Structures are given as C-alpha cells and as structure tokens.
Amino acid sequence: MSDGIEYLPPRVWTWEKPGRGSLGSINRPVAGPTHKAELPVGKHPLQLYSQATPNGQKVAIMLEELRELGHSGARYDAWLIKIGEGEQFGSGFVGINPNSKIPALMDRSAPTPIRIFESGAILVYLAEKFGAFLPEYHPARAETLSWLCWQTGSAPLLGGGFGHFYVYAPNKQEYPIDRYTMEVKRQLDVLDRRLADSDFVAGPSYTIADMAIWPWYGQLVKGCLYGAAEFLSVHQYKNVIRWADQVSARPAVRRGRQINDAPETPGSILHQRHIAAIRLRYRHATEAHRKRQ
C-alpha cells in the first residue's frame, strides 16, 4: 500500500512472506518452533533467556535487586536470545515459552525444573520465592499487583502501537501515530498523577511494579526509547521524570538494563552472567545450525 491510497482488506487474509517493515522477518501468524536449537544451561539455580528490551530488562533488574539484597539463591545465568535473528523460535526456547517472547526463566533449584514465562509472571514468581519487593499486607499487595497489571496491559499500546508506527512501520501514517500518541500521553498522565502523591508507583516502597514500569515509561521520559521525548513533550510529566531519575540511580537497575544487551559491548562483564566456556560452546552450536539452514 502506498501513502494516500486507502487499503481495502481482502475477503480472506493471507500471509505474505517476508513481512514488511524492519521487524517483518520475525513476525508470523503461527506458533511453534521453526528450527531445532537446544538452550545452554549454566551452573546457577536460575537460567534467564532474554534480551535487553524493556520487557527483558524487567527481570534482569529484579534478579540484580535480589543479588543486591544478598539472596544467594537468586544467582543466575543470563543467555542472550537474539530476537531479531529469530532465536526465540528455536525448539528449546519454545519449550520454555510457547508464546516465543522474551523473557523466559527456568528455575532449576528444585528436583523438577520450573518454567516461567511472561515478564509479569516472572516478577511475581521471584518476589514470592524470595519474599521481596511484593508486600504481604493485602492492601499494599493489591496496589502493587494492580499497577503491575496496568503495565502489562498498557505497554503493548506503547510498544506495539506507538513504537511500531512511529519507528518501525515501513511508512509513516497520520492516523495510527495520532491514535497511539494520544493513548501514550494519556498513560503518562495516569502515571504522573499517581506519582504526584506517591514516592513510588505502588506506594512509599520500591516494588516489582516499579521494575515493570520503569523500563518502558521511565526510559521513555528520559529520551531512551523510540527517540520520542520531544515529540511526546515528556517535560510535562515532571513527577514521572522525578521517579524515573530515582529508579535510574539504583545500582541494580544500572546493572540490570545491561544484561543480555545486544550487540555485546567489548570487555563488558555484565553482558551475560555465565561461564565463558559454556557461552562459547553455545555460540559454536548456534553458528553451526545457521550454516546448515
């Protein structure tokens, strides 16, 4: 479809490969693995398979916060899943997350490993497992879970809606950009009004709600997401900016946002937390698979 020409949907939609736009090659209308690929396993109790997108950063931040508190059981190996290259469609990853989205976590601390997928579910699982960042008192717990679910319900409109049409779509169109810009600004206003009366999103204490919301909305108002700070007039949301700065200053947050970053920063010790020899074996196996394709 060209700009200015109205799109008339066909009676029956069919999939045209490859897809259009910068993300077209990884989008498809069917589930399941596209290739056989085992996942590496390190020596620690928790195995994180992810990439440092906003959703991926949530869990890495949580794990770093737990390490900051001294929870030895929260030691983990982090493995980069390059979603731009379709690694989330490998059989090993699909076995953990049938939805083929990062992040995914395996808890191998028990005799029978437990898989957890979807970022919100992983945050709740870890909070309950270690008794941290999720209040036990019911009103505070309910508030935290409410804001966590607010994020998981709202962020697709920010990422898949605004971010897609503002940055990734093959051509810029006024209607979808206006539609999702209005919604993102409404969400920022919701958050700004809440933070006018509260140090953190769910109350006076830092919780998994902050860990879930900051990678999206905190980085958005700091100009680190979609290059859209000026377009969205984020300076209007002073309470969100104050909170974003407060969360950004936490050492665990600074570390967590680097975990499973891609491409790897030369010399970085935070890129992936695992034994280099295991990483090398996995890399060789992955390269061998790609050569066979």
ChimeraX commands (.cxc) that place a marker at each C-alpha (Angstrom):
marker #1 position 0.00,0.00,0.00 radius 0.5
marker #1 position 1.31,3.46,-0.90 radius 0.5
marker #1 position 0.75,6.63,1.11 radius 0.5
marker #1 position -2.57,8.24,0.31 radius 0.5
marker #1 position -4.16,5.07,-1.09 radius 0.5
marker #1 position -6.86,3.54,1.06 radius 0.5
marker #1 position -6.32,-0.11,1.96 radius 0.5
marker #1 position -9.22,-2.40,1.13 radius 0.5
marker #1 position -8.96,-5.63,3.15 radius 0.5
marker #1 position -9.46,-8.82,1.13 radius 0.5
marker #1 position -12.26,-11.24,1.95 radius 0.5
marker #1 position -9.65,-13.66,3.38 radius 0.5
marker #1 position -6.28,-12.51,4.68 radius 0.5
marker #1 position -3.21,-14.45,3.54 radius 0.5
marker #1 position 0.32,-14.29,4.86 radius 0.5
marker #1 position 2.87,-12.72,2.53 radius 0.5
marker #1 position 6.46,-13.64,3.29 radius 0.5
marker #1 position 8.64,-11.89,4.18 radius 0.5
marker #1 position 6.73,-9.29,6.17 radius 0.5
marker #1 position 7.14,-5.58,5.54 radius 0.5
marker #1 position 8.95,-3.19,7.83 radius 0.5
marker #1 position 12.10,-3.56,9.88 radius 0.5
marker #1 position 10.53,-6.25,12.09 radius 0.5
marker #1 position 8.76,-8.09,9.30 radius 0.5
marker #1 position 11.16,-11.01,9.20 radius 0.5
marker #1 position 10.36,-12.08,12.78 radius 0.5
marker #1 position 6.59,-11.70,12.63 radius 0.5
marker #1 position 4.46,-14.67,11.61 radius 0.5
marker #1 position 0.85,-15.80,12.17 radius 0.5
marker #1 position 1.64,-19.28,13.52 radius 0.5
marker #1 position 3.16,-20.59,16.74 radius 0.5
marker #1 position 5.68,-23.34,17.40 radius 0.5
marker #1 position 9.39,-23.73,16.65 radius 0.5
marker #1 position 10.94,-23.02,13.28 radius 0.5
marker #1 position 14.13,-24.97,13.97 radius 0.5
marker #1 position 15.76,-27.30,16.46 radius 0.5
marker #1 position 18.04,-25.50,18.92 radius 0.5
marker #1 position 18.84,-26.56,22.46 radius 0.5
marker #1 position 19.32,-23.88,25.07 radius 0.5
marker #1 position 22.52,-23.64,27.12 radius 0.5
marker #1 position 22.38,-24.30,30.87 radius 0.5
marker #1 position 24.81,-22.75,33.32 radius 0.5
marker #1 position 25.73,-23.65,36.88 radius 0.5
marker #1 position 23.38,-21.37,38.80 radius 0.5
marker #1 position 19.85,-22.09,40.11 radius 0.5
marker #1 position 18.13,-19.67,37.73 radius 0.5
marker #1 position 18.53,-19.60,33.96 radius 0.5
marker #1 position 17.38,-16.44,32.19 radius 0.5
marker #1 position 16.87,-16.42,28.42 radius 0.5
marker #1 position 16.25,-12.90,27.24 radius 0.5
marker #1 position 17.38,-9.74,25.50 radius 0.5
marker #1 position 17.65,-6.23,26.90 radius 0.5
marker #1 position 14.40,-4.89,25.50 radius 0.5
marker #1 position 12.16,-3.13,28.04 radius 0.5
marker #1 position 10.38,-6.41,28.80 radius 0.5
marker #1 position 13.68,-8.22,29.16 radius 0.5
marker #1 position 15.13,-5.55,31.41 radius 0.5
marker #1 position 12.35,-6.01,33.97 radius 0.5
marker #1 position 13.50,-9.48,35.02 radius 0.5
marker #1 position 17.22,-8.71,34.85 radius 0.5
marker #1 position 16.63,-5.74,37.14 radius 0.5
marker #1 position 14.67,-7.92,39.57 radius 0.5
marker #1 position 17.43,-10.52,39.67 radius 0.5
marker #1 position 20.07,-7.83,40.24 radius 0.5
marker #1 position 17.96,-6.30,43.02 radius 0.5
marker #1 position 17.74,-9.72,44.69 radius 0.5
marker #1 position 21.50,-10.13,44.41 radius 0.5
marker #1 position 21.88,-6.66,45.92 radius 0.5
marker #1 position 19.89,-7.90,48.93 radius 0.5
marker #1 position 22.22,-10.87,49.29 radius 0.5
marker #1 position 19.88,-13.68,48.20 radius 0.5
marker #1 position 22.32,-16.43,47.23 radius 0.5
marker #1 position 19.51,-18.45,45.67 radius 0.5
marker #1 position 18.98,-15.65,43.17 radius 0.5
marker #1 position 22.26,-16.32,41.39 radius 0.5
marker #1 position 21.58,-16.76,37.72 radius 0.5
marker #1 position 22.98,-17.34,34.28 radius 0.5
marker #1 position 21.75,-14.94,31.60 radius 0.5
marker #1 position 21.70,-16.07,28.00 radius 0.5
marker #1 position 21.13,-13.73,25.09 radius 0.5
marker #1 position 18.25,-14.60,22.77 radius 0.5
marker #1 position 18.65,-12.54,19.61 radius 0.5
marker #1 position 15.05,-11.90,18.70 radius 0.5
marker #1 position 15.99,-10.04,15.51 radius 0.5
marker #1 position 17.54,-13.29,14.27 radius 0.5
marker #1 position 14.59,-15.47,15.28 radius 0.5
marker #1 position 16.30,-17.34,18.12 radius 0.5
marker #1 position 13.07,-17.16,20.13 radius 0.5
marker #1 position 11.61,-19.66,17.64 radius 0.5
marker #1 position 14.17,-22.36,18.47 radius 0.5
marker #1 position 12.74,-25.57,19.91 radius 0.5
marker #1 position 14.49,-25.12,23.27 radius 0.5
marker #1 position 13.11,-21.63,23.81 radius 0.5
marker #1 position 9.61,-22.58,22.64 radius 0.5
marker #1 position 9.75,-25.40,25.17 radius 0.5
marker #1 position 10.01,-22.79,27.92 radius 0.5
marker #1 position 7.75,-20.19,26.39 radius 0.5
marker #1 position 5.24,-21.47,23.82 radius 0.5
marker #1 position 4.49,-17.83,23.00 radius 0.5
marker #1 position 8.06,-17.29,21.69 radius 0.5
marker #1 position 8.56,-13.98,23.52 radius 0.5
marker #1 position 11.36,-12.94,25.82 radius 0.5
marker #1 position 11.99,-13.11,28.73 radius 0.5
marker #1 position 11.76,-16.73,29.83 radius 0.5
marker #1 position 13.11,-18.25,33.04 radius 0.5
marker #1 position 13.92,-21.76,34.23 radius 0.5
marker #1 position 14.18,-22.38,37.98 radius 0.5
marker #1 position 16.43,-25.42,38.43 radius 0.5
marker #1 position 16.74,-25.15,42.20 radius 0.5
marker #1 position 14.18,-27.94,42.74 radius 0.5
marker #1 position 14.38,-31.59,41.60 radius 0.5
marker #1 position 11.85,-30.82,38.87 radius 0.5
marker #1 position 12.73,-27.61,36.97 radius 0.5
marker #1 position 10.01,-24.99,36.75 radius 0.5
marker #1 position 9.45,-22.86,33.67 radius 0.5
marker #1 position 8.08,-19.34,33.98 radius 0.5
marker #1 position 7.23,-17.11,31.03 radius 0.5
marker #1 position 5.74,-13.64,30.60 radius 0.5
marker #1 position 7.59,-10.85,32.40 radius 0.5
marker #1 position 4.84,-10.08,34.90 radius 0.5
marker #1 position 4.53,-13.72,35.92 radius 0.5
marker #1 position 8.30,-13.98,36.36 radius 0.5
marker #1 position 8.38,-10.90,38.59 radius 0.5
marker #1 position 5.60,-12.27,40.80 radius 0.5
marker #1 position 7.23,-15.71,40.93 radius 0.5
marker #1 position 10.60,-14.31,42.02 radius 0.5
marker #1 position 9.01,-11.90,44.51 radius 0.5
marker #1 position 7.11,-14.73,46.17 radius 0.5
marker #1 position 10.05,-17.13,46.05 radius 0.5
marker #1 position 12.38,-14.71,47.83 radius 0.5
marker #1 position 9.86,-12.68,49.83 radius 0.5
marker #1 position 10.97,-9.36,48.37 radius 0.5
marker #1 position 9.52,-6.37,46.51 radius 0.5
marker #1 position 5.90,-7.58,46.83 radius 0.5
marker #1 position 4.15,-6.59,50.08 radius 0.5
marker #1 position 2.46,-9.31,52.09 radius 0.5
marker #1 position -0.10,-6.90,53.58 radius 0.5
marker #1 position -3.18,-7.19,51.40 radius 0.5
marker #1 position -3.98,-3.53,50.58 radius 0.5
marker #1 position -0.34,-2.82,49.63 radius 0.5
marker #1 position -0.10,-6.13,47.79 radius 0.5
marker #1 position -3.28,-5.39,45.85 radius 0.5
marker #1 position -1.98,-1.95,44.89 radius 0.5
marker #1 position 1.30,-3.41,43.67 radius 0.5
marker #1 position -0.36,-6.12,41.60 radius 0.5
marker #1 position -2.83,-3.62,40.17 radius 0.5
marker #1 position -0.04,-1.39,38.88 radius 0.5
marker #1 position 1.88,-4.40,37.61 radius 0.5
marker #1 position -1.15,-5.47,35.59 radius 0.5
marker #1 position -1.65,-1.86,34.46 radius 0.5
marker #1 position 1.80,-2.03,32.91 radius 0.5
marker #1 position 1.34,-5.38,31.21 radius 0.5
marker #1 position -1.95,-4.17,29.74 radius 0.5
marker #1 position -0.75,-0.70,28.76 radius 0.5
marker #1 position 2.74,-1.31,27.37 radius 0.5
marker #1 position 1.56,-3.11,24.19 radius 0.5
marker #1 position -0.11,0.16,23.19 radius 0.5
marker #1 position 3.19,1.96,23.79 radius 0.5
marker #1 position 5.43,-0.63,22.13 radius 0.5
marker #1 position 3.34,-2.48,19.57 radius 0.5
marker #1 position 1.20,0.57,18.88 radius 0.5
marker #1 position 3.06,3.87,19.20 radius 0.5
marker #1 position 6.58,2.48,18.88 radius 0.5
marker #1 position 5.71,0.36,15.88 radius 0.5
marker #1 position 4.03,3.07,13.83 radius 0.5
marker #1 position 6.36,5.89,14.95 radius 0.5
marker #1 position 9.61,3.97,14.35 radius 0.5
marker #1 position 9.28,0.56,12.68 radius 0.5
marker #1 position 6.42,0.77,10.19 radius 0.5
marker #1 position 7.53,0.83,6.53 radius 0.5
marker #1 position 5.80,4.18,6.05 radius 0.5
marker #1 position 4.54,6.89,8.40 radius 0.5
marker #1 position 0.78,7.32,8.62 radius 0.5
marker #1 position -1.00,10.08,10.49 radius 0.5
marker #1 position -3.98,8.12,11.79 radius 0.5
marker #1 position -2.18,5.30,13.70 radius 0.5
marker #1 position 0.51,7.65,15.00 radius 0.5
marker #1 position -2.12,10.09,16.29 radius 0.5
marker #1 position -4.20,7.25,17.72 radius 0.5
marker #1 position -1.37,5.74,19.73 radius 0.5
marker #1 position 0.23,9.07,20.65 radius 0.5
marker #1 position -3.00,10.09,22.38 radius 0.5
marker #1 position -3.05,6.81,24.30 radius 0.5
marker #1 position 0.61,7.00,25.35 radius 0.5
marker #1 position 0.16,10.56,26.58 radius 0.5
marker #1 position -2.95,9.50,28.49 radius 0.5
marker #1 position -0.95,6.70,30.12 radius 0.5
marker #1 position 1.84,9.10,31.04 radius 0.5
marker #1 position -0.76,11.39,32.59 radius 0.5
marker #1 position -2.16,8.47,34.61 radius 0.5
marker #1 position 1.31,7.73,35.90 radius 0.5
marker #1 position 2.16,11.38,36.53 radius 0.5
marker #1 position -0.96,11.92,38.61 radius 0.5
marker #1 position -0.22,8.81,40.64 radius 0.5
marker #1 position 3.39,9.83,41.28 radius 0.5
marker #1 position 2.31,13.28,42.42 radius 0.5
marker #1 position 1.05,11.59,45.59 radius 0.5
marker #1 position 3.47,8.68,45.92 radius 0.5
marker #1 position 7.24,8.21,46.03 radius 0.5
marker #1 position 6.97,5.01,44.04 radius 0.5
marker #1 position 4.22,3.70,41.81 radius 0.5
marker #1 position 2.54,1.36,44.30 radius 0.5
marker #1 position 3.22,3.44,47.42 radius 0.5
marker #1 position 6.13,4.52,49.63 radius 0.5
marker #1 position 8.25,1.45,48.84 radius 0.5
marker #1 position 10.01,0.27,45.70 radius 0.5
marker #1 position 8.30,-2.84,44.30 radius 0.5
marker #1 position 8.04,-5.08,41.26 radius 0.5
marker #1 position 5.56,-2.54,39.88 radius 0.5
marker #1 position 8.39,-0.01,39.54 radius 0.5
marker #1 position 10.63,-2.66,37.96 radius 0.5
marker #1 position 7.95,-3.41,35.38 radius 0.5
marker #1 position 7.02,0.19,34.57 radius 0.5
marker #1 position 10.44,1.89,34.58 radius 0.5
marker #1 position 11.97,0.14,31.51 radius 0.5
marker #1 position 9.06,1.40,29.43 radius 0.5
marker #1 position 7.82,4.71,30.80 radius 0.5
marker #1 position 10.88,5.72,32.82 radius 0.5
marker #1 position 13.16,5.31,29.83 radius 0.5
marker #1 position 10.58,6.97,27.57 radius 0.5
marker #1 position 10.62,10.22,29.56 radius 0.5
marker #1 position 14.42,10.11,29.77 radius 0.5
marker #1 position 14.70,10.01,25.99 radius 0.5
marker #1 position 15.96,6.41,25.81 radius 0.5
marker #1 position 13.00,4.87,23.97 radius 0.5
marker #1 position 11.99,5.48,20.36 radius 0.5
marker #1 position 13.69,8.90,20.27 radius 0.5
marker #1 position 10.26,10.34,21.01 radius 0.5
marker #1 position 10.81,12.53,24.08 radius 0.5
marker #1 position 10.39,15.82,22.22 radius 0.5
marker #1 position 7.52,14.53,20.08 radius 0.5
marker #1 position 5.62,13.46,23.21 radius 0.5
marker #1 position 6.52,16.61,25.20 radius 0.5
marker #1 position 7.67,14.44,28.08 radius 0.5
marker #1 position 8.86,17.50,30.02 radius 0.5
marker #1 position 5.20,17.93,31.01 radius 0.5
marker #1 position 5.34,14.82,33.18 radius 0.5
marker #1 position 7.53,16.15,35.97 radius 0.5
marker #1 position 6.51,13.54,38.54 radius 0.5
marker #1 position 7.32,10.71,36.15 radius 0.5
marker #1 position 10.72,12.27,35.44 radius 0.5
marker #1 position 11.43,12.60,39.18 radius 0.5
marker #1 position 10.55,8.94,39.72 radius 0.5
marker #1 position 12.49,7.83,36.63 radius 0.5
marker #1 position 15.62,9.56,37.94 radius 0.5
marker #1 position 15.13,7.98,41.37 radius 0.5
marker #1 position 14.84,4.47,39.95 radius 0.5
marker #1 position 17.67,5.01,37.45 radius 0.5
marker #1 position 20.05,5.80,40.30 radius 0.5
marker #1 position 19.72,2.33,41.82 radius 0.5
marker #1 position 22.87,0.26,41.20 radius 0.5
marker #1 position 20.85,-2.89,40.44 radius 0.5
marker #1 position 18.85,-1.02,37.81 radius 0.5
marker #1 position 22.01,0.27,36.15 radius 0.5
marker #1 position 23.35,-3.28,36.01 radius 0.5
marker #1 position 20.08,-4.94,35.06 radius 0.5
marker #1 position 19.48,-2.79,31.99 radius 0.5
marker #1 position 22.82,-4.01,30.57 radius 0.5
marker #1 position 22.17,-7.73,30.98 radius 0.5
marker #1 position 21.68,-9.52,27.66 radius 0.5
marker #1 position 22.29,-6.34,25.73 radius 0.5
marker #1 position 22.96,-6.79,22.04 radius 0.5
marker #1 position 25.35,-6.32,20.41 radius 0.5
marker #1 position 27.80,-7.29,23.09 radius 0.5
marker #1 position 29.90,-4.45,24.42 radius 0.5
marker #1 position 33.60,-5.43,24.17 radius 0.5
marker #1 position 35.00,-6.10,27.60 radius 0.5
marker #1 position 31.63,-5.93,29.33 radius 0.5
marker #1 position 31.32,-8.30,32.28 radius 0.5
marker #1 position 27.58,-7.71,32.54 radius 0.5
marker #1 position 26.57,-8.72,29.02 radius 0.5
marker #1 position 25.71,-12.26,30.04 radius 0.5
marker #1 position 26.22,-13.74,33.50 radius 0.5
marker #1 position 27.58,-17.19,32.81 radius 0.5
marker #1 position 30.75,-19.16,32.29 radius 0.5
marker #1 position 32.57,-18.13,29.13 radius 0.5
marker #1 position 33.30,-21.74,28.12 radius 0.5
marker #1 position 29.59,-22.58,28.11 radius 0.5
marker #1 position 28.84,-19.45,26.11 radius 0.5
marker #1 position 31.49,-20.43,23.55 radius 0.5
marker #1 position 30.03,-23.92,23.10 radius 0.5
marker #1 position 26.55,-22.47,22.64 radius 0.5
marker #1 position 27.81,-19.89,20.16 radius 0.5
marker #1 position 29.55,-22.58,18.09 radius 0.5
marker #1 position 26.41,-24.75,18.10 radius 0.5
marker #1 position 24.27,-21.79,17.04 radius 0.5
marker #1 position 26.64,-20.86,14.22 radius 0.5
marker #1 position 26.71,-24.47,13.01 radius 0.5
marker #1 position 22.90,-24.50,12.90 radius 0.5
marker #1 position 22.79,-21.30,10.85 radius 0.5
marker #1 position 25.27,-22.69,8.32 radius 0.5
marker #1 position 23.04,-25.75,7.83 radius 0.5
marker #1 position 19.99,-23.60,7.08 radius 0.5
marker link #1:1,2 radius 0.2
marker link #1:2,3 radius 0.2
marker link #1:3,4 radius 0.2
marker link #1:4,5 radius 0.2
marker link #1:5,6 radius 0.2
marker link #1:6,7 radius 0.2
marker link #1:7,8 radius 0.2
marker link #1:8,9 radius 0.2
marker link #1:9,10 radius 0.2
marker link #1:10,11 radius 0.2
marker link #1:11,12 radius 0.2
marker link #1:12,13 radius 0.2
marker link #1:13,14 radius 0.2
marker link #1:14,15 radius 0.2
marker link #1:15,16 radius 0.2
marker link #1:16,17 radius 0.2
marker link #1:17,18 radius 0.2
marker link #1:18,19 radius 0.2
marker link #1:19,20 radius 0.2
marker link #1:20,21 radius 0.2
marker link #1:21,22 radius 0.2
marker link #1:22,23 radius 0.2
marker link #1:23,24 radius 0.2
marker link #1:24,25 radius 0.2
marker link #1:25,26 radius 0.2
marker link #1:26,27 radius 0.2
marker link #1:27,28 radius 0.2
marker link #1:28,29 radius 0.2
marker link #1:29,30 radius 0.2
marker link #1:30,31 radius 0.2
marker link #1:31,32 radius 0.2
marker link #1:32,33 radius 0.2
marker link #1:33,34 radius 0.2
marker link #1:34,35 radius 0.2
marker link #1:35,36 radius 0.2
marker link #1:36,37 radius 0.2
marker link #1:37,38 radius 0.2
marker link #1:38,39 radius 0.2
marker link #1:39,40 radius 0.2
marker link #1:40,41 radius 0.2
marker link #1:41,42 radius 0.2
marker link #1:42,43 radius 0.2
marker link #1:43,44 radius 0.2
marker link #1:44,45 radius 0.2
marker link #1:45,46 radius 0.2
marker link #1:46,47 radius 0.2
marker link #1:47,48 radius 0.2
marker link #1:48,49 radius 0.2
marker link #1:49,50 radius 0.2
marker link #1:50,51 radius 0.2
marker link #1:51,52 radius 0.2
marker link #1:52,53 radius 0.2
marker link #1:53,54 radius 0.2
marker link #1:54,55 radius 0.2
marker link #1:55,56 radius 0.2
marker link #1:56,57 radius 0.2
marker link #1:57,58 radius 0.2
marker link #1:58,59 radius 0.2
marker link #1:59,60 radius 0.2
marker link #1:60,61 radius 0.2
marker link #1:61,62 radius 0.2
marker link #1:62,63 radius 0.2
marker link #1:63,64 radius 0.2
marker link #1:64,65 radius 0.2
marker link #1:65,66 radius 0.2
marker link #1:66,67 radius 0.2
marker link #1:67,68 radius 0.2
marker link #1:68,69 radius 0.2
marker link #1:69,70 radius 0.2
marker link #1:70,71 radius 0.2
marker link #1:71,72 radius 0.2
marker link #1:72,73 radius 0.2
marker link #1:73,74 radius 0.2
marker link #1:74,75 radius 0.2
marker link #1:75,76 radius 0.2
marker link #1:76,77 radius 0.2
marker link #1:77,78 radius 0.2
marker link #1:78,79 radius 0.2
marker link #1:79,80 radius 0.2
marker link #1:80,81 radius 0.2
marker link #1:81,82 radius 0.2
marker link #1:82,83 radius 0.2
marker link #1:83,84 radius 0.2
marker link #1:84,85 radius 0.2
marker link #1:85,86 radius 0.2
marker link #1:86,87 radius 0.2
marker link #1:87,88 radius 0.2
marker link #1:88,89 radius 0.2
marker link #1:89,90 radius 0.2
marker link #1:90,91 radius 0.2
marker link #1:91,92 radius 0.2
marker link #1:92,93 radius 0.2
marker link #1:93,94 radius 0.2
marker link #1:94,95 radius 0.2
marker link #1:95,96 radius 0.2
marker link #1:96,97 radius 0.2
marker link #1:97,98 radius 0.2
marker link #1:98,99 radius 0.2
marker link #1:99,100 radius 0.2
marker link #1:100,101 radius 0.2
marker link #1:101,102 radius 0.2
marker link #1:102,103 radius 0.2
marker link #1:103,104 radius 0.2
marker link #1:104,105 radius 0.2
marker link #1:105,106 radius 0.2
marker link #1:106,107 radius 0.2
marker link #1:107,108 radius 0.2
marker link #1:108,109 radius 0.2
marker link #1:109,110 radius 0.2
marker link #1:110,111 radius 0.2
marker link #1:111,112 radius 0.2
marker link #1:112,113 radius 0.2
marker link #1:113,114 radius 0.2
marker link #1:114,115 radius 0.2
marker link #1:115,116 radius 0.2
marker link #1:116,117 radius 0.2
marker link #1:117,118 radius 0.2
marker link #1:118,119 radius 0.2
marker link #1:119,120 radius 0.2
marker link #1:120,121 radius 0.2
marker link #1:121,122 radius 0.2
marker link #1:122,123 radius 0.2
marker link #1:123,124 radius 0.2
marker link #1:124,125 radius 0.2
marker link #1:125,126 radius 0.2
marker link #1:126,127 radius 0.2
marker link #1:127,128 radius 0.2
marker link #1:128,129 radius 0.2
marker link #1:129,130 radius 0.2
marker link #1:130,131 radius 0.2
marker link #1:131,132 radius 0.2
marker link #1:132,133 radius 0.2
marker link #1:133,134 radius 0.2
marker link #1:134,135 radius 0.2
marker link #1:135,136 radius 0.2
marker link #1:136,137 radius 0.2
marker link #1:137,138 radius 0.2
marker link #1:138,139 radius 0.2
marker link #1:139,140 radius 0.2
marker link #1:140,141 radius 0.2
marker link #1:141,142 radius 0.2
marker link #1:142,143 radius 0.2
marker link #1:143,144 radius 0.2
marker link #1:144,145 radius 0.2
marker link #1:145,146 radius 0.2
marker link #1:146,147 radius 0.2
marker link #1:147,148 radius 0.2
marker link #1:148,149 radius 0.2
marker link #1:149,150 radius 0.2
marker link #1:150,151 radius 0.2
marker link #1:151,152 radius 0.2
marker link #1:152,153 radius 0.2
marker link #1:153,154 radius 0.2
marker link #1:154,155 radius 0.2
marker link #1:155,156 radius 0.2
marker link #1:156,157 radius 0.2
marker link #1:157,158 radius 0.2
marker link #1:158,159 radius 0.2
marker link #1:159,160 radius 0.2
marker link #1:160,161 radius 0.2
marker link #1:161,162 radius 0.2
marker link #1:162,163 radius 0.2
marker link #1:163,164 radius 0.2
marker link #1:164,165 radius 0.2
marker link #1:165,166 radius 0.2
marker link #1:166,167 radius 0.2
marker link #1:167,168 radius 0.2
marker link #1:168,169 radius 0.2
marker link #1:169,170 radius 0.2
marker link #1:170,171 radius 0.2
marker link #1:171,172 radius 0.2
marker link #1:172,173 radius 0.2
marker link #1:173,174 radius 0.2
marker link #1:174,175 radius 0.2
marker link #1:175,176 radius 0.2
marker link #1:176,177 radius 0.2
marker link #1:177,178 radius 0.2
marker link #1:178,179 radius 0.2
marker link #1:179,180 radius 0.2
marker link #1:180,181 radius 0.2
marker link #1:181,182 radius 0.2
marker link #1:182,183 radius 0.2
marker link #1:183,184 radius 0.2
marker link #1:184,185 radius 0.2
marker link #1:185,186 radius 0.2
marker link #1:186,187 radius 0.2
marker link #1:187,188 radius 0.2
marker link #1:188,189 radius 0.2
marker link #1:189,190 radius 0.2
marker link #1:190,191 radius 0.2
marker link #1:191,192 radius 0.2
marker link #1:192,193 radius 0.2
marker link #1:193,194 radius 0.2
marker link #1:194,195 radius 0.2
marker link #1:195,196 radius 0.2
marker link #1:196,197 radius 0.2
marker link #1:197,198 radius 0.2
marker link #1:198,199 radius 0.2
marker link #1:199,200 radius 0.2
marker link #1:200,201 radius 0.2
marker link #1:201,202 radius 0.2
marker link #1:202,203 radius 0.2
marker link #1:203,204 radius 0.2
marker link #1:204,205 radius 0.2
marker link #1:205,206 radius 0.2
marker link #1:206,207 radius 0.2
marker link #1:207,208 radius 0.2
marker link #1:208,209 radius 0.2
marker link #1:209,210 radius 0.2
marker link #1:210,211 radius 0.2
marker link #1:211,212 radius 0.2
marker link #1:212,213 radius 0.2
marker link #1:213,214 radius 0.2
marker link #1:214,215 radius 0.2
marker link #1:215,216 radius 0.2
marker link #1:216,217 radius 0.2
marker link #1:217,218 radius 0.2
marker link #1:218,219 radius 0.2
marker link #1:219,220 radius 0.2
marker link #1:220,221 radius 0.2
marker link #1:221,222 radius 0.2
marker link #1:222,223 radius 0.2
marker link #1:223,224 radius 0.2
marker link #1:224,225 radius 0.2
marker link #1:225,226 radius 0.2
marker link #1:226,227 radius 0.2
marker link #1:227,228 radius 0.2
marker link #1:228,229 radius 0.2
marker link #1:229,230 radius 0.2
marker link #1:230,231 radius 0.2
marker link #1:231,232 radius 0.2
marker link #1:232,233 radius 0.2
marker link #1:233,234 radius 0.2
marker link #1:234,235 radius 0.2
marker link #1:235,236 radius 0.2
marker link #1:236,237 radius 0.2
marker link #1:237,238 radius 0.2
marker link #1:238,239 radius 0.2
marker link #1:239,240 radius 0.2
marker link #1:240,241 radius 0.2
marker link #1:241,242 radius 0.2
marker link #1:242,243 radius 0.2
marker link #1:243,244 radius 0.2
marker link #1:244,245 radius 0.2
marker link #1:245,246 radius 0.2
marker link #1:246,247 radius 0.2
marker link #1:247,248 radius 0.2
marker link #1:248,249 radius 0.2
marker link #1:249,250 radius 0.2
marker link #1:250,251 radius 0.2
marker link #1:251,252 radius 0.2
marker link #1:252,253 radius 0.2
marker link #1:253,254 radius 0.2
marker link #1:254,255 radius 0.2
marker link #1:255,256 radius 0.2
marker link #1:256,257 radius 0.2
marker link #1:257,258 radius 0.2
marker link #1:258,259 radius 0.2
marker link #1:259,260 radius 0.2
marker link #1:260,261 radius 0.2
marker link #1:261,262 radius 0.2
marker link #1:262,263 radius 0.2
marker link #1:263,264 radius 0.2
marker link #1:264,265 radius 0.2
marker link #1:265,266 radius 0.2
marker link #1:266,267 radius 0.2
marker link #1:267,268 radius 0.2
marker link #1:268,269 radius 0.2
marker link #1:269,270 radius 0.2
marker link #1:270,271 radius 0.2
marker link #1:271,272 radius 0.2
marker link #1:272,273 radius 0.2
marker link #1:273,274 radius 0.2
marker link #1:274,275 radius 0.2
marker link #1:275,276 radius 0.2
marker link #1:276,277 radius 0.2
marker link #1:277,278 radius 0.2
marker link #1:278,279 radius 0.2
marker link #1:279,280 radius 0.2
marker link #1:280,281 radius 0.2
marker link #1:281,282 radius 0.2
marker link #1:282,283 radius 0.2
marker link #1:283,284 radius 0.2
marker link #1:284,285 radius 0.2
marker link #1:285,286 radius 0.2
marker link #1:286,287 radius 0.2
marker link #1:287,288 radius 0.2
marker link #1:288,289 radius 0.2
marker link #1:289,290 radius 0.2
marker link #1:290,291 radius 0.2
marker link #1:291,292 radius 0.2
marker link #1:292,293 radius 0.2
view
